[in-house]
Amino acid sequence: MPTRSGHCLCGQVRFTLTAEPVTARLCWCRDCQRIAGNGTANAIFPSESLEISGDTGAYSSVADSGNTLTRRFCATCGSHLFAESTGRPGFTVVRLGVLDDPSSITPASNIWAASAPAWACLDGTLERVEGQPVLAKPAGAR
């Protein structure tokens, strides 16, 4: 299993991932658009596979899904790095752009596609989910 690494813009926060992502997707919810000025590219990993060094800040809010989402970012440069949702305990969302090799993971779908602006370039070869997708449980989970 490959180990992936990444860091924030200033390098104060560094991380490693020791598992494969459960899924990867492009999110077009309004919150992600406000964070990035566009959609965001994300992968979901088991939380125990993520090791972080450095100081992160956090901001929690209720998402359109109804879940509480806690977003973590570098306390120094503000780079958005991770998110956790009450709807998916035990999993952490990692922003693909902060990986040292963001091309090592390819998104499989566009989610919250109904919220995408008219000018958004959604890849027609990817699965299109209009709102909140259902995340399949890992093998062996109850």
C-alpha positions as CSV (number, residue, x, y, z in Angstrom):
1,M,0.0,0.0,0.0
2,P,1.5,3.3,-1.0
3,T,2.2,6.1,1.5
4,R,1.1,9.5,0.4
5,S,2.2,12.8,1.9
6,G,1.4,16.4,1.7
7,H,1.6,19.8,3.3
8,C,0.0,23.2,3.5
9,L,1.2,26.3,1.5
10,C,3.8,27.4,4.1
11,G,4.9,23.8,5.2
12,Q,4.0,24.3,8.8
13,V,1.4,21.4,8.6
14,R,2.6,18.1,7.1
15,F,0.8,14.8,6.9
16,T,1.1,11.2,5.7
17,L,-1.6,8.8,4.6
18,T,-1.1,5.1,4.9
19,A,-4.3,3.8,3.3
20,E,-6.0,3.9,-0.1
21,P,-8.9,6.4,-0.3
22,V,-12.5,5.0,0.1
23,T,-13.5,7.3,-2.7
24,A,-12.5,10.6,-4.4
25,R,-14.7,13.2,-5.9
26,L,-15.3,16.8,-6.9
27,C,-17.7,18.6,-4.7
28,W,-19.8,21.5,-5.9
29,C,-21.7,22.3,-2.7
30,R,-22.0,26.0,-1.9
31,D,-19.7,25.6,1.1
32,C,-16.9,24.1,-1.0
33,Q,-17.4,26.9,-3.6
34,R,-17.0,29.5,-0.8
35,I,-13.8,27.7,0.4
36,A,-12.2,27.4,-3.0
37,G,-14.0,29.9,-5.3
38,N,-14.8,26.8,-7.3
39,G,-15.6,23.1,-6.6
40,T,-13.1,21.1,-4.5
41,A,-11.3,17.9,-5.3
42,N,-11.3,15.5,-2.3
43,A,-10.6,12.0,-1.2
44,I,-12.0,10.2,1.8
45,F,-9.6,8.2,4.0
46,P,-10.0,6.1,7.1
47,S,-9.1,8.6,9.9
48,E,-6.6,6.2,11.5
49,S,-4.5,6.3,8.3
50,L,-3.8,10.0,8.6
51,E,-0.9,11.3,10.7
52,I,-0.6,15.1,11.0
53,S,2.3,17.3,12.3
54,G,1.8,21.0,12.9
55,D,-0.9,23.2,14.2
56,T,-4.3,23.3,12.6
57,G,-7.2,25.6,13.2
58,A,-10.8,24.3,12.9
59,Y,-14.2,25.7,11.9
60,S,-17.5,23.7,12.4
61,S,-20.8,24.4,10.7
62,V,-23.9,22.5,9.7
63,A,-23.7,21.5,6.0
64,D,-26.6,21.3,3.5
65,S,-26.6,17.5,4.3
66,G,-27.6,18.3,7.9
67,N,-24.3,16.9,9.2
68,T,-21.9,19.0,11.2
69,L,-18.7,19.4,9.2
70,T,-15.5,20.4,10.9
71,R,-12.9,21.8,8.5
72,R,-9.3,22.0,9.4
73,F,-6.8,24.4,8.0
74,C,-3.2,25.6,8.6
75,A,-3.2,28.0,11.6
76,T,-0.4,30.0,9.9
77,C,-1.2,30.2,6.1
78,G,-4.9,29.2,6.1
79,S,-4.6,26.4,3.6
80,H,-7.7,24.2,3.8
81,L,-6.5,20.6,4.4
82,F,-9.0,18.3,6.0
83,A,-12.7,17.9,7.0
84,E,-14.6,15.5,9.2
85,S,-18.4,15.0,9.1
86,T,-20.7,13.7,11.8
87,G,-22.4,11.7,9.0
88,R,-19.2,9.7,8.4
89,P,-17.4,9.0,11.7
90,G,-14.0,7.4,11.4
91,F,-13.3,9.1,8.0
92,T,-11.4,12.2,7.0
93,V,-11.7,14.2,3.8
94,V,-8.4,15.3,2.4
95,R,-8.1,18.1,-0.2
96,L,-6.3,16.6,-3.2
97,G,-4.4,19.8,-4.0
98,V,-2.4,19.6,-0.7
99,L,-1.0,16.2,-1.6
100,D,2.6,16.1,-2.8
101,D,1.3,14.2,-5.8
102,P,-2.3,15.2,-6.4
103,S,-2.4,13.2,-9.6
104,S,-2.0,10.0,-7.6
105,I,-5.8,10.0,-6.9
106,T,-8.4,10.4,-9.6
107,P,-11.9,11.6,-8.7
108,A,-14.7,9.2,-9.6
109,S,-17.7,11.6,-9.4
110,N,-19.1,15.1,-9.2
111,I,-21.2,15.5,-6.1
112,W,-23.7,18.3,-5.3
113,A,-23.7,18.8,-9.1
114,A,-27.1,20.6,-8.9
115,S,-25.3,23.4,-7.0
116,A,-22.6,23.9,-9.6
117,P,-22.6,27.3,-11.3
118,A,-23.5,27.4,-15.0
119,W,-19.9,28.0,-16.0
120,A,-18.5,25.0,-14.1
121,C,-16.7,22.4,-16.2
122,L,-18.0,19.1,-15.0
123,D,-16.3,16.1,-16.5
124,G,-19.1,14.2,-18.3
125,T,-17.2,10.9,-17.9
126,L,-17.5,11.0,-14.1
127,E,-20.6,9.9,-12.2
128,R,-22.9,12.8,-11.6
129,V,-24.7,13.0,-8.2
130,E,-27.0,15.9,-7.8
131,G,-26.7,16.2,-4.0
132,Q,-25.2,14.3,-1.0
133,P,-23.9,10.8,-2.1
134,V,-24.2,7.7,0.0
135,L,-20.7,6.5,1.0
136,A,-20.4,2.7,0.9
137,K,-19.3,1.1,4.1
138,P,-15.8,-0.5,4.0
139,A,-15.7,-4.3,3.8
140,G,-16.4,-5.9,7.2
141,A,-18.1,-2.8,8.6
142,R,-21.6,-3.1,10.2
